[in-house]
Amino acid sequence: MGIVDAPPGTTLGERAGVIAAIAGIHAAAVDRDGRFPHEAIAALKHGRLLGAMLPVELGGEGANLAAIADICSTLGQHCASAGMVFAMHQIQVASLLLHAESGAFHRGFLARVAAEQMLLASATSEVGIGGDLRTSLCAVEVSGATYHLEKNASVISYGAQADAVLATARRHADSPPSDQVMVVALREHMHLERTTIWDVTGMRGTCSEGFRLRASGPADHVLPRLFAEIAARSMLATSHLLWAALWYGIAFAAVQRAQAFIKAETRKRPGDTPTGAIRVAEAASRLQMMKSMARDGLERYARAQESRDELTTMGFAVAMNNVKVATSRIAVDVVNTAMLVCGISGFKNDTPFSLVRHLRDVLSAQVMINNDRIFGNTATMLLVHRLDAQLVA
Ligand SMILES: Cc1cc2nc3c(=O)[nH]c(=O)nc-3n(C[C@H](O)[C@H](O)[C@H](O)COP(=O)(O)OP(=O)(O)OC[C@H]3O[C@@H](n4cnc5c(N)ncnc54)[C@H](O)[C@@H]3O)c2cc1C
C-alpha cells in the first residue's frame, strides 16, 4: 500500500458515491469562490481513485474506461469542477498507460501515481495556437541526459495544484509544428509562472489559469511515442468519452431537479398536471440520447482496445468526434429545458431548484476544444470517409 489507504471492501462505485456527496457539500463554495475543490480531490485520493485505471501490478485496480466514465458522471451530478479535474487527470493516466511497457521511468512513474495518488494536469493549449491539439510552437531541447522545455501555456487546469504536467511540444527546435512529443514535467522539475487568472462563467473550480511553464529534467521524461500516436490511440477518444460522461452527469442532475420541481407543483395542485411536465419528458428523452451516445462510444472504445488498428481508423475518429460535439450540445439544451421547467426557481441562486451553476458549467462543453474546430476536422475526414450504413454491428 502507498501513502493513502482505500476504505476496505468498497467498490469503485460505492466510493465514488461517497466522494460525490462530499463534493456536493462544497460545490457552491467552489463555484462562488472559483477555488480548487480540494475536499473532493482529497477524498478521491483517500479513496485511491486517482490510480484506479492502473493495472493491479502497478498499484491500481485495473478499472476500464467505462468504470472511470461512470465515476465522472457521478461526480458531475454533484460538482462539475471536481468531476472535470478527475476526468482530466484520468485522460493523462490513459496516455501514460500506452507507455507502461516502455521503460523504467514510465512504469516507476505510474506506480508512483497510484502509490502517492499524484494529480496529473495537461498543457496542450498554447498562446498563439489556441486549442489546436496537434500543433505546438514551443520545442523541447535535449542536451545530454537532460531535457529543457519552456511553454507559454494559455490554460493549465489546476496547474498550481498538480504534481506533474503533461505538456506537448515540438520534438526539437527544427521540427514542424505537428511533429510533437509529450513531456512529463514533474513538480520538482518545473517552475510555473502564472500569466492569466481564471475569472470565468462556469467550471470555476478547475482553476484553469495560464502559465509560463519552464521545466528541466531527465531526458527519458520525454515520452518515447510521438504525440500524434498518443492523440490518436488515447487522448482524443478518452477526452471525448470522459467529458461526455461528465456532461451527462450535469444534465442528469438538472433534469432530476426539474422532475422534483414538477412533483412539488403537482402535490400543491393534485389532479392538475403542470405545463412543465411535458418539458421534463422532453429533457428525459434527450438525456437518454446522451446516454446512448456515450455508452456506444465507450463500447466502441472497448472493442477498439482488442484490435489496435481500429483506434487509428477514420471511422473511429469520426465516431469519437461525434460523441463530443453531440453530447456537448444536447447537454446545454437539456439543462436549459430544465431551467424553463423550474422557471424563476431555476434562475435564482438560492432555491433548491436552482440550475444557475449547472447551466454555467455545462456551457464550457462547446468551447472545451471548440465544437467548430472538431466539426472542421470531421468535415475533412468525411470528404473521403463513408458514413456507417449499418444500425447494428
Ligand atoms: C474548463 C476548461 C478547462 C480547460 N483545461 C485545459 C487544460 O487543462 N489544458 C489545456 O491545454 N487546455 C485546457 N483548456 C483549453 C481547451 O482545451 C481549448 O484549448 C480552448 O478552450 C480553446 O480555446 P479557444 O476557443 O480560444 O481556441 P480555438 O479552439 O483555437 O478556437 C478559437 C476560434 O477558432 C475557430 N476555429 C475552429 N476551427 C479552427 C481551425 N481549424 N483553425 C483555426 N481556428 C479555428 C473556433 O471556431 C473559434 O471560434 C480548457 C478549457 C476549458 C473550457
The ligand as an SDF file (V2000), in Angstrom:
LIG
                    3D

 53 58  0  0  0  0  0  0  0  0999 V2000
  -12.9430   24.2360  -18.3850 C   0  0  0  0  0  0  0  0  0  0  0  0
  -11.7890   24.1990  -19.3100 C   0  0  0  0  0  0  0  0  0  0  0  0
  -10.6280   23.5660  -18.9220 C   0  0  0  0  0  0  0  0  0  0  0  0
   -9.5330   23.5120  -19.7840 C   0  0  0  0  0  0  0  0  0  0  0  0
   -8.3830   22.8950  -19.3630 N   0  0  0  0  0  0  0  0  0  0  0  0
   -7.3090   22.8390  -20.1800 C   0  0  0  0  0  0  0  0  0  0  0  0
   -6.1070   22.2190  -19.7370 C   0  0  0  0  0  0  0  0  0  0  0  0
   -6.0180   21.7280  -18.6160 O   0  0  0  0  0  0  0  0  0  0  0  0
   -5.0600   22.1860  -20.5820 N   0  0  0  0  0  0  0  0  0  0  0  0
   -5.1230   22.7070  -21.8370 C   0  0  0  0  0  0  0  0  0  0  0  0
   -4.1360   22.6240  -22.5650 O   0  0  0  0  0  0  0  0  0  0  0  0
   -6.2470   23.3290  -22.2800 N   0  0  0  0  0  0  0  0  0  0  0  0
   -7.3380   23.4050  -21.4810 C   0  0  0  0  0  0  0  0  0  0  0  0
   -8.4760   24.0350  -21.9060 N   0  0  0  0  0  0  0  0  0  0  0  0
   -8.4590   24.6970  -23.1920 C   0  0  0  0  0  0  0  0  0  0  0  0
   -9.2480   23.9650  -24.2740 C   0  0  0  0  0  0  0  0  0  0  0  0
   -8.9150   22.6450  -24.3750 O   0  0  0  0  0  0  0  0  0  0  0  0
   -9.0760   24.6750  -25.5940 C   0  0  0  0  0  0  0  0  0  0  0  0
   -7.7570   24.7600  -25.9320 O   0  0  0  0  0  0  0  0  0  0  0  0
   -9.5760   26.0520  -25.5090 C   0  0  0  0  0  0  0  0  0  0  0  0
  -10.8480   26.0590  -24.9030 O   0  0  0  0  0  0  0  0  0  0  0  0
   -9.6970   26.6010  -26.9070 C   0  0  0  0  0  0  0  0  0  0  0  0
   -9.8620   27.9980  -26.7880 O   0  0  0  0  0  0  0  0  0  0  0  0
  -10.2830   28.9160  -27.9900 P   0  0  0  0  0  0  0  0  0  0  0  0
  -11.7350   28.7110  -28.2720 O   0  0  0  0  0  0  0  0  0  0  0  0
   -9.8050   30.2730  -27.7390 O   0  0  0  0  0  0  0  0  0  0  0  0
   -9.4020   28.4490  -29.1640 O   0  0  0  0  0  0  0  0  0  0  0  0
   -9.6550   27.7180  -30.5060 P   0  0  0  0  0  0  0  0  0  0  0  0
  -10.0300   26.3130  -30.3920 O   0  0  0  0  0  0  0  0  0  0  0  0
   -8.4080   27.9700  -31.2330 O   0  0  0  0  0  0  0  0  0  0  0  0
  -10.8850   28.4500  -31.1690 O   0  0  0  0  0  0  0  0  0  0  0  0
  -10.8650   29.8150  -31.4910 C   0  0  0  0  0  0  0  0  0  0  0  0
  -11.7520   30.0940  -32.6650 C   0  0  0  0  0  0  0  0  0  0  0  0
  -11.1860   29.4730  -33.8110 O   0  0  0  0  0  0  0  0  0  0  0  0
  -12.1640   28.7640  -34.5170 C   0  0  0  0  0  0  0  0  0  0  0  0
  -11.6290   27.6100  -35.2640 N   0  0  0  0  0  0  0  0  0  0  0  0
  -12.2440   26.4470  -35.4690 C   0  0  0  0  0  0  0  0  0  0  0  0
  -11.5200   25.6270  -36.2030 N   0  0  0  0  0  0  0  0  0  0  0  0
  -10.4160   26.2530  -36.4680 C   0  0  0  0  0  0  0  0  0  0  0  0
   -9.2540   25.9050  -37.1990 C   0  0  0  0  0  0  0  0  0  0  0  0
   -9.1120   24.7420  -37.8040 N   0  0  0  0  0  0  0  0  0  0  0  0
   -8.2770   26.8000  -37.2400 N   0  0  0  0  0  0  0  0  0  0  0  0
   -8.3960   27.9910  -36.6330 C   0  0  0  0  0  0  0  0  0  0  0  0
   -9.4880   28.3760  -35.9490 N   0  0  0  0  0  0  0  0  0  0  0  0
  -10.4610   27.5250  -35.8580 C   0  0  0  0  0  0  0  0  0  0  0  0
  -13.1270   28.3370  -33.4510 C   0  0  0  0  0  0  0  0  0  0  0  0
  -14.3970   28.1120  -34.0020 O   0  0  0  0  0  0  0  0  0  0  0  0
  -13.1430   29.5210  -32.5200 C   0  0  0  0  0  0  0  0  0  0  0  0
  -14.0700   30.4710  -32.9590 O   0  0  0  0  0  0  0  0  0  0  0  0
   -9.6000   24.1050  -21.0730 C   0  0  0  0  0  0  0  0  0  0  0  0
  -10.7870   24.7460  -21.4730 C   0  0  0  0  0  0  0  0  0  0  0  0
  -11.8630   24.7910  -20.6100 C   0  0  0  0  0  0  0  0  0  0  0  0
  -13.1100   25.4770  -21.0690 C   0  0  0  0  0  0  0  0  0  0  0  0
  1  2  1  0
  2  3  1  0
  2 52  2  0
  3  4  2  0
  4  5  1  0
  4 50  1  0
  5  6  2  0
  6  7  1  0
  6 13  1  0
  7  8  2  0
  7  9  1  0
  9 10  1  0
 10 11  2  0
 10 12  1  0
 12 13  2  0
 13 14  1  0
 14 15  1  0
 14 50  1  0
 15 16  1  0
 16 17  1  0
 16 18  1  0
 18 19  1  0
 18 20  1  0
 20 21  1  0
 20 22  1  0
 22 23  1  0
 23 24  1  0
 24 25  2  0
 24 26  1  0
 24 27  1  0
 27 28  1  0
 28 29  2  0
 28 30  1  0
 28 31  1  0
 31 32  1  0
 32 33  1  0
 33 34  1  0
 33 48  1  0
 34 35  1  0
 35 36  1  0
 35 46  1  0
 36 37  1  0
 36 45  1  0
 37 38  2  0
 38 39  1  0
 39 40  1  0
 39 45  2  0
 40 41  1  0
 40 42  2  0
 42 43  1  0
 43 44  2  0
 44 45  1  0
 46 47  1  0
 46 48  1  0
 48 49  1  0
 50 51  2  0
 51 52  1  0
 52 53  1  0
M  END
$$$$
